[in-house]
Amino acid sequence: MEYEGSYQAINNLLLKNCCLDAIYVNREQDLGLEGLRRAKESYKPIKMNKKSIIYKKV
């Protein structure tokens, strides 16, 4: 069974109850997936950083 909007409601309640002193909240990386990026952008972020991956030669 799916409940539309439940993910957004849980995020909203979590931030309102657990992060009262936070000015900014890091909402995890979007892994380059378009759907996740759109979801993050829907929260109207102040800033989004470009992620870089560094590999170490072994």
Buried (B, 14 or more C-beta within 10 A) or exposed (E): EEEEEEEEEEEEEEBEEEEEEEEEEEBEEBEEEEEBBEBBEEEEEEEEEEEEEEEEEE
